[in-house]
Amino acid sequence: MTKHSICERTNINRAEQIFGFNPANSLALSSYWQSKEKCYKISEFNGFTMFEERKINMHDVVGTHDVVLITLDTLRFDVAEHAFTQGKLPALSRWLPSFGFERRHTPGSFTFAAHQAFLAGFLPTCAQPSVDGRAHPRLFALAFPGSESTTENTYVFSHGASLPQAFAHIGYRSICIGGVGFFNKCNPLGRVLPDLFEESYWHEDFGVTHPHSTDAQVAHACEVLKQRSDRTKKLLAQSQQRVFMLLNISAIHQPNSHYMADAQASRIDDVESHEAALCYVDQALAPLWDALSVRGPALVIICSDHGTAYGEDGFFGHRNAHPVVMNVPYAHFVVPKNVVVPRNVVVPRT
């Protein structure tokens, strides 16, 4: 057993509290615990950059990177964690650190509320207190006085009432690929979120009832990324214009029992079918990483907007504050330009 100093052991304990693992056993995080000032450090994994939450300077990202927010609608943290540790997420594992997703708290218990917060710059918040007792810093923020979660590394937009508007103001092309009903544009409420973007897309095949919804969404996203905003169908890579894209993945949202191998009409949704839906999404997302790499680099933020209950403590569904609803998986990473991601990479487990 490896021996550590009292200082090192303290920081290992803090890391275990935050992420639920011992960083000293992780190849990807060998220097994680060396200093409490680096408590959130995730320096590099299989050659792919992972940002350190407390140290990342978003001023080095905005303007030079595409920014892609992928919301895995309704995904529970415990399900995501289990699928990852069991090796059921091979495509995502190529991009996630060795401990998988970080557990965070969502600002909203259902899709509309959470996305309103996300698109105002309030992404899921770290589920543990910060080391210095301050509010966890945000990656992006819309300018308003008195904010306690912005630092010198936060990119603060001076214009716009939402991230899509703010990114568009500095020259980004803002795109929304909708999934669940709050993005379907079939009624005024279903247009609130999509209308924040310059371009928004939704089709019945993107919705919660379609068994291949993520394939359809990713195919459309890849096609949109290949188009110039002037619709000339030329590769956007030939343009200097960067993209801010929201991709709301609908497949994990109920109904999801059809993703089980033994799916029958009488089968009800449960944690197992929830995980089966996530495994489907993992594979369906793979072409997107290639498309982003062609344009690259891209900062990808991938998280859930909320979880859902399957009878825990008598709760079903979401729009409640049960821990399975409020604890969500979160990660962010950079997809470099023109990186070749082998399809047979096996991520080491610790």
Stockholm file with secondary structure:
# STOCKHOLM 1.0

chainA/1-350         MTKHSICERTNINRAEQIFGFNPANSLALSSYWQSKEKCYKISEFNGFTMFEERKINMHDVVGTHDVVLITLDTLRFDVAEHAFTQGKLPALSRWLPSFGFERRHTPGSFTFAAHQAFLAGFLPTCAQPSVDGRAHPRLFALAFPGSESTTENTYVFSHGASLPQAFAHIGYRSICIGGVGFFNKCNPLGRVLPDLFEESYWHEDFGVTHPHSTDAQVAHACEVLKQRSDRTKKLLAQSQQRVFMLLNISAIHQPNSHYMADAQASRIDDVESHEAALCYVDQALAPLWDALSVRGPALVIICSDHGTAYGEDGFFGHRNAHPVVMNVPYAHFVVPKNVVVPRNVVVPRT
#=GR chainA/1-350 SS CCCCCHHHHHHHHHHHHHHSSCGGGCSTTTTTTSCGGGTTCCCEETTEECCCTTTCCGGGTBTTBEEEEEEETTCCHHHHHHHHHTTCCHHHHTTSCTTCSEEEECSCSSHHHHHHHHTTTCCCEESSCCTTSSCCCCSEEECCTTCSSCCTTSEEESSCSSHHHHHHHTTCEEEEECCSGGGSCSSSHHHHTGGGSSEEECCGGGSTTCTTHHHHHHHHHHHHHTSCTTSCCCCGGGSCCCEEEEEEECTTSSCCGGGSTTCCTTCCCCHHHHHHHHHHHHHHTHHHHHHHHHHCCEEEEEECSCCCEESGGGCEESSSCCHHHHEEEEEEEEECTTCCCCTTCCCCCC
#=GC SS_cons         CCCCCHHHHHHHHHHHHHHSSCGGGCSTTTTTTSCGGGTTCCCEETTEECCCTTTCCGGGTBTTBEEEEEEETTCCHHHHHHHHHTTCCHHHHTTSCTTCSEEEECSCSSHHHHHHHHTTTCCCEESSCCTTSSCCCCSEEECCTTCSSCCTTSEEESSCSSHHHHHHHTTCEEEEECCSGGGSCSSSHHHHTGGGSSEEECCGGGSTTCTTHHHHHHHHHHHHHTSCTTSCCCCGGGSCCCEEEEEEECTTSSCCGGGSTTCCTTCCCCHHHHHHHHHHHHHHTHHHHHHHHHHCCEEEEEECSCCCEESGGGCEESSSCCHHHHEEEEEEEEECTTCCCCTTCCCCCC
//
